[in-house]
Amino acid sequence: MLLKFHRDIILKPLTQVMAFVEKKQTLPILANVYIKKIDDKVILVANDMEIQATLYVDGGIDGDNFTITLPGKKFQDILKAMPEEEVALDITDNKVVVKSGRTKFTLQSLPAESYPLLKVDQDCVAQFSLSQKNLRDLVGKVQYSMAANDSRIFLNGMLLEVKNNELQFVSTDAHRLSFAKFILADLVPDISVILPRKTILELFRLLEDSEDTITIKVYPNQVLFEDKGKQLITKVIDGKYPDYNRVIPVTNDKLCLINRDELLKAVQRVSVIGIDKLKTLTMELKPNLLTISCRNEEQEDSRDEIIVQYGYEHELRLNFNITYVLDVLNNSSEENLQWAFFDNQRSVLVTVPNEVDFKYVIMPLRT
């Protein structure tokens, strides 16, 4: 069977699903990508038994219908290396010949019927839709606070919750917490699930900054994200997420309005010297003046000052992990952020002035 197509028609979606190909697989076939042609549509699937991505390509491949699996990384590298844009596949039993011009590669295929496709549950408990842009903004405001390898497995993910028809995302690593919410147009029952870290990172990568609608379907043990061109199925983390409302400070009464871009540039400047192992950034607040400083193990230091809106005589001095400060500054787009302090020891609440849709809590380092 001979198929012909333009290289980029397959290469772009193949590159997107490659993140879901299991690199340390126990099943050899999980290193492969499942490819199926049905009339004018091509379907590419990859999974690691926990998360599955499906991308749909409309048209662009001439030939009969087929279903195969190919080594994902090899196939991707071959397409990148092809000297010409027109590519042909010659499929015979368990061998696939990839040709472009005078260049030819022969790949081993594994039976498509052996590929462990994930199936969604039958009972959908909730379904709602929003634009990809809104979902991407929500995830982007929260994802950086997830833990990476915490023994408390529920921290290595993000809470997806619907309460009173508001979609809420929460993540924490026990040192800082991010919260973002969005009012849904659909009438949705209250739900609560924990999505794995990998799911969130890859979902953010797949989402586009567009008004195209994406539908989210929640099942007892799975969540499905779907639009007209792609689908992501993920298992959820079994566990109870901590009561995040208990750690959001409500009594911080010393408010400081800081220009986000000015603070970001100042933090980047003082970090040039190379900070200590604790990655300590010191912030000192005086009336309308913020001083930030760093020190390294050679006892070298750096210092910078910016003008802020802080109208209190009470001076503050707190140490933070510089990564936690940079994360919120790099993942925000607002002109100003409001920092709410209580004293030199308690957690700080970062919000957007006059908005309640975003909250970031950061614990200071103990000195």
C-alpha positions as CSV (number, residue, x, y, z in Angstrom):
1,M,0.0,0.0,0.0
2,L,1.5,3.3,-1.1
3,L,0.5,6.6,0.6
4,K,1.7,10.1,-0.3
5,F,1.6,13.3,1.9
6,H,3.2,16.6,2.5
7,R,5.7,16.2,5.4
8,D,4.4,19.0,7.6
9,I,0.9,17.6,7.6
10,I,2.1,14.7,9.8
11,L,5.2,16.2,11.4
12,K,3.4,19.0,13.3
13,P,0.7,16.8,15.0
14,L,3.3,14.0,15.4
15,T,5.6,16.4,17.3
16,Q,2.7,17.4,19.6
17,V,1.8,13.8,20.5
18,M,5.4,12.8,21.1
19,A,5.3,14.2,24.6
20,F,2.9,11.4,25.5
21,V,5.1,8.6,24.2
22,E,6.3,6.7,27.2
23,K,10.2,7.0,27.3
24,K,10.7,4.3,30.0
25,Q,8.0,2.0,28.8
26,T,7.4,-1.5,30.1
27,L,5.4,-2.3,26.9
28,P,7.5,-1.9,23.7
29,I,4.5,-0.8,21.8
30,L,4.1,2.3,24.0
31,A,7.2,3.7,22.2
32,N,5.1,3.7,19.1
33,V,2.5,6.2,17.8
34,Y,-0.8,4.8,16.7
35,I,-1.8,6.1,13.2
36,K,-5.1,5.5,11.5
37,K,-6.5,6.8,8.3
38,I,-10.3,6.9,7.8
39,D,-11.3,8.4,4.4
40,D,-10.1,12.0,4.6
41,K,-9.1,12.0,8.2
42,V,-5.9,10.9,9.9
43,I,-5.8,10.1,13.6
44,L,-2.5,10.1,15.6
45,V,-2.6,8.7,19.2
46,A,0.1,8.3,21.9
47,N,-0.3,7.4,25.5
48,D,1.6,6.2,28.6
49,M,-1.3,4.2,30.1
50,E,-2.2,7.2,32.3
51,I,-2.6,10.0,29.7
52,Q,-3.6,9.8,26.1
53,A,-3.4,12.4,23.4
54,T,-5.3,12.1,20.1
55,L,-4.8,14.6,17.2
56,Y,-7.0,14.7,14.1
57,V,-5.7,15.8,10.7
58,D,-8.3,16.5,8.0
59,G,-7.2,15.4,4.5
60,G,-3.8,15.7,3.0
61,I,-2.9,11.9,2.7
62,D,-3.6,10.2,-0.6
63,G,-4.2,6.4,-0.4
64,D,-6.3,3.7,1.1
65,N,-7.5,3.5,4.7
66,F,-5.0,1.9,7.1
67,T,-4.1,1.5,10.8
68,I,-0.5,1.0,11.9
69,T,1.9,1.8,14.7
70,L,5.4,3.3,14.1
71,P,8.3,4.0,16.5
72,G,7.4,7.6,17.4
73,K,10.9,9.1,17.9
74,K,12.4,7.5,14.8
75,F,9.5,8.4,12.6
76,Q,9.7,12.0,13.9
77,D,13.4,12.2,13.3
78,I,13.1,10.7,9.8
79,L,10.4,13.2,8.8
80,K,12.6,16.1,10.0
81,A,15.6,14.7,8.0
82,M,13.7,14.2,4.7
83,P,15.3,16.2,1.9
84,E,12.0,17.0,0.2
85,E,8.6,18.0,1.5
86,E,6.7,15.2,-0.4
87,V,6.8,11.9,1.5
88,A,5.5,8.4,0.7
89,L,4.8,5.4,2.9
90,D,4.9,1.9,1.5
91,I,3.2,-0.4,4.0
92,T,3.7,-4.1,3.8
93,D,2.7,-6.4,6.7
94,N,5.0,-5.3,9.6
95,K,7.4,-3.2,7.5
96,V,7.0,0.4,6.6
97,V,9.2,2.1,4.0
98,V,9.4,5.9,4.3
99,K,10.6,7.6,1.1
100,S,11.4,11.1,0.0
101,G,13.2,11.8,-3.3
102,R,16.1,9.3,-3.3
103,T,16.1,8.9,0.5
104,K,14.6,5.7,2.0
105,F,14.1,4.3,5.5
106,T,12.6,1.0,6.5
107,L,10.9,0.8,9.9
108,Q,9.5,-2.0,11.9
109,S,5.8,-1.7,12.7
110,L,4.0,-3.4,15.6
111,P,0.3,-4.6,15.3
112,A,-2.1,-1.8,15.7
113,E,-4.6,-4.1,17.4
114,S,-2.1,-4.6,20.2
115,Y,-1.9,-0.9,21.0
116,P,-3.5,-0.2,24.4
117,L,-5.9,2.6,23.6
118,L,-7.5,4.3,26.6
119,K,-11.3,4.3,26.7
120,V,-13.4,6.8,28.5
121,D,-15.8,5.7,31.2
122,Q,-19.5,5.5,30.4
123,D,-20.8,7.7,33.2
124,C,-20.1,11.4,32.7
125,V,-20.7,13.3,35.9
126,A,-20.2,16.8,34.5
127,Q,-19.6,18.6,31.2
128,F,-18.9,22.2,30.4
129,S,-17.1,24.3,27.8
130,L,-15.0,27.5,27.6
131,S,-12.6,29.1,25.1
132,Q,-9.1,27.7,24.8
133,K,-7.8,31.2,25.6
134,N,-9.6,31.3,28.9
135,L,-8.6,27.8,29.9
136,R,-5.0,28.5,28.9
137,D,-5.0,31.7,31.0
138,L,-6.4,29.8,34.0
139,V,-3.9,27.0,33.8
140,G,-1.0,29.4,33.2
141,K,-1.8,31.3,36.4
142,V,-1.7,28.2,38.5
143,Q,0.5,25.5,37.1
144,Y,3.9,26.7,38.4
145,S,2.9,26.0,42.0
146,M,2.5,22.2,41.6
147,A,5.0,20.0,43.5
148,A,7.3,17.8,41.3
149,N,8.2,14.8,43.4
150,D,6.5,15.2,46.7
151,S,5.7,12.0,48.7
152,R,2.2,13.4,49.1
153,I,1.0,12.4,45.6
154,F,-1.9,14.8,45.6
155,L,0.5,17.7,45.7
156,N,2.0,16.6,42.4
157,G,-1.0,17.8,40.5
158,M,-3.6,20.5,40.2
159,L,-7.1,20.6,41.7
160,L,-9.9,21.1,39.2
161,E,-13.0,22.1,41.0
162,V,-16.4,23.5,40.2
163,K,-18.3,25.3,43.0
164,N,-21.4,27.4,42.6
165,N,-20.9,27.3,38.8
166,E,-17.3,28.7,39.1
167,L,-14.4,26.7,37.6
168,Q,-11.5,26.8,40.0
169,F,-7.9,25.6,39.6
170,V,-5.6,25.3,42.7
171,S,-2.0,24.1,43.0
172,T,0.4,24.1,45.9
173,D,3.8,22.6,46.9
174,A,3.2,23.4,50.6
175,H,5.5,26.5,50.3
176,R,3.3,28.6,48.0
177,L,-0.2,28.3,46.5
178,S,-1.9,29.5,43.4
179,F,-5.6,29.9,42.9
180,A,-7.6,31.0,39.8
181,K,-11.3,30.9,39.0
182,F,-13.6,31.5,36.0
183,I,-17.4,31.9,35.9
184,L,-18.9,29.2,33.7
185,A,-21.7,29.9,31.2
186,D,-23.0,26.3,31.6
187,L,-25.0,25.1,34.6
188,V,-22.6,22.5,36.1
189,P,-22.9,20.4,39.3
190,D,-20.2,20.8,42.0
191,I,-17.2,18.5,41.2
192,S,-13.6,18.0,42.5
193,V,-10.8,16.1,40.9
194,I,-7.0,16.2,41.0
195,L,-5.2,16.2,37.6
196,P,-1.6,14.8,37.4
197,R,1.3,17.2,36.9
198,K,2.1,15.8,33.4
199,T,-1.5,16.3,32.3
200,I,-1.4,19.9,33.2
201,L,2.0,20.7,31.6
202,E,1.0,18.9,28.4
203,L,-2.5,20.4,28.3
204,F,-1.0,23.9,28.6
205,R,1.3,23.1,25.7
206,L,-1.6,21.9,23.5
207,L,-3.9,24.8,24.2
208,E,-3.9,27.7,21.8
209,D,-4.5,31.4,22.4
210,S,-7.8,31.3,20.5
211,E,-11.5,31.7,21.1
212,D,-12.2,28.2,19.8
213,T,-14.2,26.2,22.3
214,I,-12.8,23.3,24.3
215,T,-15.1,20.9,26.1
216,I,-14.2,19.3,29.4
217,K,-16.0,16.1,30.5
218,V,-15.5,14.7,34.0
219,Y,-15.9,11.0,34.7
220,P,-15.5,9.1,38.0
221,N,-11.8,8.3,37.4
222,Q,-11.0,10.3,34.2
223,V,-11.2,13.8,32.7
224,L,-11.5,14.4,28.9
225,F,-10.5,17.6,27.2
226,E,-11.7,17.9,23.6
227,D,-12.1,20.2,20.6
228,K,-12.5,19.6,16.9
229,G,-8.8,18.9,16.4
230,K,-7.6,17.1,19.5
231,Q,-8.5,15.1,22.5
232,L,-6.8,14.5,25.8
233,I,-7.8,11.7,28.2
234,T,-6.3,11.6,31.6
235,K,-6.7,9.5,34.7
236,V,-7.0,11.4,38.0
237,I,-5.0,11.2,41.2
238,D,-6.8,9.3,43.9
239,G,-6.7,11.4,47.1
240,K,-8.2,14.2,49.0
241,Y,-6.8,17.7,48.3
242,P,-6.0,19.8,51.3
243,D,-8.3,22.6,52.4
244,Y,-6.6,25.4,50.5
245,N,-8.9,28.1,52.0
246,R,-7.2,27.6,55.4
247,V,-3.8,28.9,54.1
248,I,-5.1,31.9,52.2
249,P,-4.5,34.8,54.6
250,V,-7.5,37.1,55.3
251,T,-6.0,39.4,57.9
252,N,-3.1,40.8,55.9
253,D,-3.8,44.6,56.2
254,K,-0.6,46.2,54.9
255,L,-1.1,46.6,51.2
256,C,1.6,47.4,48.7
257,L,1.0,48.1,45.0
258,I,4.0,47.1,42.9
259,N,4.5,47.5,39.2
260,R,5.0,43.9,38.0
261,D,7.5,44.7,35.2
262,E,9.6,46.9,37.4
263,L,9.8,44.3,40.1
264,L,10.6,41.6,37.6
265,K,13.5,43.5,36.1
266,A,14.8,44.4,39.5
267,V,14.7,40.8,40.7
268,Q,16.5,39.7,37.5
269,R,19.2,42.3,38.0
270,V,20.0,41.4,41.6
271,S,20.1,37.7,40.8
272,V,23.0,38.2,38.4
273,I,25.7,37.7,41.2
274,G,24.6,34.1,41.7
275,I,22.5,33.6,44.8
276,D,23.1,31.2,47.7
277,K,21.9,27.6,47.9
278,L,18.6,28.7,49.5
279,K,18.0,31.1,46.5
280,T,17.2,33.8,49.0
281,L,15.7,37.1,47.9
282,T,15.3,39.8,50.6
283,M,12.6,42.3,50.3
284,E,12.6,45.4,52.6
285,L,9.6,47.7,52.7
286,K,9.6,51.3,53.8
287,P,7.1,54.1,53.0
288,N,6.8,54.0,49.2
289,L,10.1,52.3,48.7
290,L,11.0,48.6,48.2
291,T,14.6,47.4,48.4
292,I,15.4,44.0,47.1
293,S,18.8,42.3,47.6
294,C,20.6,39.0,47.2
295,R,23.8,37.5,48.7
296,N,26.0,34.6,47.5
297,E,28.2,32.1,49.3
298,E,31.3,34.4,48.6
299,Q,29.6,37.1,50.7
300,E,29.1,39.2,47.6
301,D,25.8,41.0,47.4
302,S,23.5,43.0,45.1
303,R,20.9,45.6,45.8
304,D,18.2,47.5,44.0
305,E,15.3,49.9,44.8
306,I,12.0,50.6,43.2
307,I,9.3,53.1,44.0
308,V,6.0,51.4,45.2
309,Q,2.7,52.5,46.7
310,Y,3.1,51.6,50.4
311,G,1.7,54.2,52.8
312,Y,2.5,52.6,56.2
313,E,5.1,53.6,58.7
314,H,5.5,50.0,59.7
315,E,8.7,48.7,58.0
316,L,8.9,45.1,56.9
317,R,11.8,42.7,56.0
318,L,11.1,39.3,54.5
319,N,13.1,36.6,52.8
320,F,11.7,34.6,49.9
321,N,12.8,31.8,47.6
322,I,13.6,33.9,44.5
323,T,12.1,31.2,42.2
324,Y,8.7,31.6,43.8
325,V,8.8,35.4,43.3
326,L,9.9,35.0,39.6
327,D,7.2,32.4,38.9
328,V,4.3,34.7,39.8
329,L,5.9,37.7,38.0
330,N,6.7,35.7,34.8
331,N,3.3,34.1,34.7
332,S,1.2,37.3,35.2
333,S,0.4,39.9,32.5
334,E,-1.2,42.6,34.7
335,E,0.5,46.0,35.0
336,N,0.3,46.0,38.8
337,L,0.1,43.4,41.5
338,Q,-1.0,44.0,45.1
339,W,1.1,42.4,47.8
340,A,-0.7,42.1,51.2
341,F,1.6,41.7,54.3
342,F,0.9,41.1,57.9
343,D,4.3,41.0,59.6
344,N,7.9,39.7,59.0
345,Q,7.0,36.1,59.4
346,R,3.5,35.3,58.0
347,S,2.6,34.3,54.4
348,V,2.0,37.1,51.9
349,L,-1.0,37.3,49.6
350,V,-0.5,38.5,46.0
351,T,-3.5,39.5,44.0
352,V,-4.6,41.7,41.1
353,P,-6.1,45.0,42.4
354,N,-9.9,45.0,42.5
355,E,-10.2,41.4,41.3
356,V,-10.9,38.2,43.1
357,D,-10.2,35.7,40.3
358,F,-6.5,35.2,41.2
359,K,-4.7,34.6,44.4
360,Y,-1.1,33.7,45.1
361,V,0.2,32.8,48.6
362,I,3.9,32.7,49.3
363,M,5.5,31.7,52.5
364,P,8.7,33.6,53.6
365,L,11.8,31.7,54.4
366,R,12.5,31.4,58.1
367,T,15.6,33.2,59.3
